[in-house]
Amino acid sequence: MSYDQYSPTGFRVLPPVVKNIIILNVLFYLATIGLGSAFNIDLTDILGLHYLAASKFAPYQFITYMFMHGSPSHIFFNMFALWMFGSVLENVWGPKRFIFFYVITGIGAALFHYLIFYFQVNPDLQLMNAFLENPNIANLQQFISTHRFDNSGEIQPLLQQFNNNFGILQMHPTNTEALQGAVNFVSEYKEHFLNLPVVIGASGAIYGLLLAFGMLFPNSLIYLYFFIPMKAKWFVILFGAIELISGFYDSGGNVAHFAHLGGMFFGFLLIIYWRKTDNKEQFHHWQ
């Protein structure tokens, strides 16, 4: 196989692991739609990856989240990229090394994302805990002044009641009933707040595959938008820079940019490790 250039139309083989991952993703997506419409079961909430400190977190979500997608375009572009880059890598590495790489970069992407998330939400959690440990109007005001409340779902009517209690406390700071109501709300809101983020999608692992392709075939041509030729190494650097910038300036979006970077980071570590171990094995083989 020539690595001088690479375009999706030039690759005709669909290796078994890539094929099965695509099938699983499609089945999970159809199940999400079917169970949601027929039985009102939110499969995303069950199989998507929640924050580790959330009550809805379960260890299996580190695997299942990679098979969940939120829209037709989400799953299409992820599966297209999986086929485009993953087929080449599976043929080069073999199925065992490929599936190991895919799973590890997917898990690493999630860990990296929630590590960044921890530093983002920790100030809010500290203020909530400070009020719950020492309930008074001063701690409550400090929390309210810096936090932007989410009022989605079942928390909305509770938030309205909390606002009423807060109004009472502003006039009568020692009102025990209003203060207890505020404590109850902040306790429930903390759980709601921790359960809010749910990571889904194969993008973290896909970015790991992208990084691997760029490292193994740096001078191969990738046709951006099927038209613009670009060497794989520059393609990887471009997308990595876009994700880094987006991670800092698009914090309010629904895209887990730092998960993408996490997939690339763990992929980089794995490839460096394999290069060292493969070189050692080759050296001992020739001795």
Contacts in CASP RR format, 6 or more apart in sequence:
PFRMAT RR
TARGET T0000
AUTHOR 0000-0000-0000
METHOD contacts of the structure
MODEL  1
MSYDQYSPTGFRVLPPVVKNIIILNVLFYLATIGLGSAFNIDLTDILGLH
YLAASKFAPYQFITYMFMHGSPSHIFFNMFALWMFGSVLENVWGPKRFIF
FYVITGIGAALFHYLIFYFQVNPDLQLMNAFLENPNIANLQQFISTHRFD
NSGEIQPLLQQFNNNFGILQMHPTNTEALQGAVNFVSEYKEHFLNLPVVI
GASGAIYGLLLAFGMLFPNSLIYLYFFIPMKAKWFVILFGAIELISGFYD
SGGNVAHFAHLGGMFFGFLLIIYWRKTDNKEQFHHWQ
1 91 0 8 1.000
3 217 0 8 1.000
3 219 0 8 1.000
3 220 0 8 1.000
4 219 0 8 1.000
4 220 0 8 1.000
4 221 0 8 1.000
5 220 0 8 1.000
5 221 0 8 1.000
5 229 0 8 1.000
6 88 0 8 1.000
6 217 0 8 1.000
6 220 0 8 1.000
6 221 0 8 1.000
6 222 0 8 1.000
6 232 0 8 1.000
7 221 0 8 1.000
7 222 0 8 1.000
7 223 0 8 1.000
7 226 0 8 1.000
8 80 0 8 1.000
8 83 0 8 1.000
8 84 0 8 1.000
8 223 0 8 1.000
8 226 0 8 1.000
11 84 0 8 1.000
11 87 0 8 1.000
11 88 0 8 1.000
13 87 0 8 1.000
13 91 0 8 1.000
14 83 0 8 1.000
14 87 0 8 1.000
15 86 0 8 1.000
15 87 0 8 1.000
15 90 0 8 1.000
15 91 0 8 1.000
15 94 0 8 1.000
15 95 0 8 1.000
15 98 0 8 1.000
16 95 0 8 1.000
17 90 0 8 1.000
17 95 0 8 1.000
17 98 0 8 1.000
17 99 0 8 1.000
17 102 0 8 1.000
18 82 0 8 1.000
18 83 0 8 1.000
18 86 0 8 1.000
18 87 0 8 1.000
18 90 0 8 1.000
18 98 0 8 1.000
21 82 0 8 1.000
21 102 0 8 1.000
21 202 0 8 1.000
22 79 0 8 1.000
22 82 0 8 1.000
22 83 0 8 1.000
24 67 0 8 1.000
25 67 0 8 1.000
25 69 0 8 1.000
25 75 0 8 1.000
25 78 0 8 1.000
25 79 0 8 1.000
25 202 0 8 1.000
26 75 0 8 1.000
26 79 0 8 1.000
28 43 0 8 1.000
28 47 0 8 1.000
28 64 0 8 1.000
28 67 0 8 1.000
28 68 0 8 1.000
28 69 0 8 1.000
29 68 0 8 1.000
29 69 0 8 1.000
29 70 0 8 1.000
29 75 0 8 1.000
31 43 0 8 1.000
32 43 0 8 1.000
32 44 0 8 1.000
32 68 0 8 1.000
32 69 0 8 1.000
32 70 0 8 1.000
35 41 0 8 1.000
35 43 0 8 1.000
36 42 0 8 1.000
36 43 0 8 1.000
43 68 0 8 1.000
44 68 0 8 1.000
44 70 0 8 1.000
44 198 0 8 1.000
44 200 0 8 1.000
45 56 0 8 1.000
45 198 0 8 1.000
47 61 0 8 1.000
47 64 0 8 1.000
47 65 0 8 1.000
47 67 0 8 1.000
47 68 0 8 1.000
47 200 0 8 1.000
48 61 0 8 1.000
48 64 0 8 1.000
48 65 0 8 1.000
48 68 0 8 1.000
48 198 0 8 1.000
48 199 0 8 1.000
48 200 0 8 1.000
49 57 0 8 1.000
49 61 0 8 1.000
49 62 0 8 1.000
49 64 0 8 1.000
49 65 0 8 1.000
49 110 0 8 1.000
49 114 0 8 1.000
49 198 0 8 1.000
49 199 0 8 1.000
49 200 0 8 1.000
50 56 0 8 1.000
50 57 0 8 1.000
50 58 0 8 1.000
50 61 0 8 1.000
50 194 0 8 1.000
50 195 0 8 1.000
50 197 0 8 1.000
50 198 0 8 1.000
51 57 0 8 1.000
51 114 0 8 1.000
51 117 0 8 1.000
51 194 0 8 1.000
51 195 0 8 1.000
51 197 0 8 1.000
52 114 0 8 1.000
53 194 0 8 1.000
54 191 0 8 1.000
54 194 0 8 1.000
54 195 0 8 1.000
54 197 0 8 1.000
55 191 0 8 1.000
55 194 0 8 1.000
55 195 0 8 1.000
56 195 0 8 1.000
62 107 0 8 1.000
62 110 0 8 1.000
63 103 0 8 1.000
63 107 0 8 1.000
65 110 0 8 1.000
65 199 0 8 1.000
65 200 0 8 1.000
65 201 0 8 1.000
66 103 0 8 1.000
66 106 0 8 1.000
66 201 0 8 1.000
66 202 0 8 1.000
66 204 0 8 1.000
66 205 0 8 1.000
67 201 0 8 1.000
67 202 0 8 1.000
68 200 0 8 1.000
68 201 0 8 1.000
69 75 0 8 1.000
69 78 0 8 1.000
69 200 0 8 1.000
69 201 0 8 1.000
69 202 0 8 1.000
70 200 0 8 1.000
70 201 0 8 1.000
74 201 0 8 1.000
78 201 0 8 1.000
78 202 0 8 1.000
78 203 0 8 1.000
78 206 0 8 1.000
79 202 0 8 1.000
81 206 0 8 1.000
81 209 0 8 1.000
81 210 0 8 1.000
82 202 0 8 1.000
82 206 0 8 1.000
82 209 0 8 1.000
85 206 0 8 1.000
85 209 0 8 1.000
85 210 0 8 1.000
85 212 0 8 1.000
85 213 0 8 1.000
86 98 0 8 1.000
86 209 0 8 1.000
86 213 0 8 1.000
88 213 0 8 1.000
88 217 0 8 1.000
89 98 0 8 1.000
89 101 0 8 1.000
89 209 0 8 1.000
89 212 0 8 1.000
89 213 0 8 1.000
89 216 0 8 1.000
90 98 0 8 1.000
92 216 0 8 1.000
93 101 0 8 1.000
97 274 0 8 1.000
101 208 0 8 1.000
101 209 0 8 1.000
101 212 0 8 1.000
101 267 0 8 1.000
101 270 0 8 1.000
102 205 0 8 1.000
102 209 0 8 1.000
103 205 0 8 1.000
104 266 0 8 1.000
104 267 0 8 1.000
104 270 0 8 1.000
105 204 0 8 1.000
105 205 0 8 1.000
105 207 0 8 1.000
105 208 0 8 1.000
105 209 0 8 1.000
105 262 0 8 1.000
105 263 0 8 1.000
105 264 0 8 1.000
105 266 0 8 1.000
105 267 0 8 1.000
105 270 0 8 1.000
106 202 0 8 1.000
106 204 0 8 1.000
106 205 0 8 1.000
106 208 0 8 1.000
106 263 0 8 1.000
106 266 0 8 1.000
107 266 0 8 1.000
108 262 0 8 1.000
108 263 0 8 1.000
108 265 0 8 1.000
108 266 0 8 1.000
109 203 0 8 1.000
109 204 0 8 1.000
109 205 0 8 1.000
109 207 0 8 1.000
109 208 0 8 1.000
109 256 0 8 1.000
109 259 0 8 1.000
109 260 0 8 1.000
109 262 0 8 1.000
109 263 0 8 1.000
109 266 0 8 1.000
110 199 0 8 1.000
110 204 0 8 1.000
110 259 0 8 1.000
111 262 0 8 1.000
112 258 0 8 1.000
112 259 0 8 1.000
112 261 0 8 1.000
112 262 0 8 1.000
112 263 0 8 1.000
112 265 0 8 1.000
112 266 0 8 1.000
113 199 0 8 1.000
113 256 0 8 1.000
113 258 0 8 1.000
113 259 0 8 1.000
113 262 0 8 1.000
114 199 0 8 1.000
116 258 0 8 1.000
117 197 0 8 1.000
120 251 0 8 1.000
121 193 0 8 1.000
123 146 0 8 1.000
124 143 0 8 1.000
124 146 0 8 1.000
124 147 0 8 1.000
124 193 0 8 1.000
125 190 0 8 1.000
125 193 0 8 1.000
127 139 0 8 1.000
127 142 0 8 1.000
127 143 0 8 1.000
127 146 0 8 1.000
127 147 0 8 1.000
128 143 0 8 1.000
128 186 0 8 1.000
128 189 0 8 1.000
128 190 0 8 1.000
128 193 0 8 1.000
130 139 0 8 1.000
130 142 0 8 1.000
130 143 0 8 1.000
131 139 0 8 1.000
131 140 0 8 1.000
131 142 0 8 1.000
131 143 0 8 1.000
131 182 0 8 1.000
131 183 0 8 1.000
131 186 0 8 1.000
132 183 0 8 1.000
132 186 0 8 1.000
132 187 0 8 1.000
132 190 0 8 1.000
135 179 0 8 1.000
135 182 0 8 1.000
135 183 0 8 1.000
136 173 0 8 1.000
136 179 0 8 1.000
137 169 0 8 1.000
137 170 0 8 1.000
137 173 0 8 1.000
137 179 0 8 1.000
140 166 0 8 1.000
140 169 0 8 1.000
140 182 0 8 1.000
140 186 0 8 1.000
143 186 0 8 1.000
144 166 0 8 1.000
149 159 0 8 1.000
149 189 0 8 1.000
150 192 0 8 1.000
150 193 0 8 1.000
150 196 0 8 1.000
151 159 0 8 1.000
152 196 0 8 1.000
154 192 0 8 1.000
155 188 0 8 1.000
155 189 0 8 1.000
155 192 0 8 1.000
158 185 0 8 1.000
158 188 0 8 1.000
158 189 0 8 1.000
159 185 0 8 1.000
159 189 0 8 1.000
161 181 0 8 1.000
161 185 0 8 1.000
162 181 0 8 1.000
162 182 0 8 1.000
162 185 0 8 1.000
162 186 0 8 1.000
162 189 0 8 1.000
165 178 0 8 1.000
165 179 0 8 1.000
165 181 0 8 1.000
165 182 0 8 1.000
165 185 0 8 1.000
166 178 0 8 1.000
166 182 0 8 1.000
167 178 0 8 1.000
168 175 0 8 1.000
168 178 0 8 1.000
169 175 0 8 1.000
169 178 0 8 1.000
169 179 0 8 1.000
169 182 0 8 1.000
172 178 0 8 1.000
199 256 0 8 1.000
199 259 0 8 1.000
203 256 0 8 1.000
203 259 0 8 1.000
203 260 0 8 1.000
204 256 0 8 1.000
204 259 0 8 1.000
204 260 0 8 1.000
204 262 0 8 1.000
204 263 0 8 1.000
205 263 0 8 1.000
207 239 0 8 1.000
207 240 0 8 1.000
207 243 0 8 1.000
207 260 0 8 1.000
207 261 0 8 1.000
207 262 0 8 1.000
207 263 0 8 1.000
207 264 0 8 1.000
208 263 0 8 1.000
208 264 0 8 1.000
208 266 0 8 1.000
208 267 0 8 1.000
210 235 0 8 1.000
210 236 0 8 1.000
210 239 0 8 1.000
210 264 0 8 1.000
211 236 0 8 1.000
211 263 0 8 1.000
211 264 0 8 1.000
211 267 0 8 1.000
211 268 0 8 1.000
211 271 0 8 1.000
212 267 0 8 1.000
212 271 0 8 1.000
213 220 0 8 1.000
213 232 0 8 1.000
213 236 0 8 1.000
214 220 0 8 1.000
214 232 0 8 1.000
214 233 0 8 1.000
214 235 0 8 1.000
214 236 0 8 1.000
215 233 0 8 1.000
215 236 0 8 1.000
215 268 0 8 1.000
215 271 0 8 1.000
216 271 0 8 1.000
217 232 0 8 1.000
218 231 0 8 1.000
218 232 0 8 1.000
218 233 0 8 1.000
219 231 0 8 1.000
219 232 0 8 1.000
219 233 0 8 1.000
220 231 0 8 1.000
220 232 0 8 1.000
221 229 0 8 1.000
221 230 0 8 1.000
221 231 0 8 1.000
221 232 0 8 1.000
222 229 0 8 1.000
222 230 0 8 1.000
222 231 0 8 1.000
222 232 0 8 1.000
222 235 0 8 1.000
223 229 0 8 1.000
223 230 0 8 1.000
224 230 0 8 1.000
224 235 0 8 1.000
230 238 0 8 1.000
236 264 0 8 1.000
240 260 0 8 1.000
240 261 0 8 1.000
240 264 0 8 1.000
243 257 0 8 1.000
243 258 0 8 1.000
243 260 0 8 1.000
243 261 0 8 1.000
243 264 0 8 1.000
244 257 0 8 1.000
244 261 0 8 1.000
246 255 0 8 1.000
246 257 0 8 1.000
247 257 0 8 1.000
247 258 0 8 1.000
247 261 0 8 1.000
250 257 0 8 1.000
END
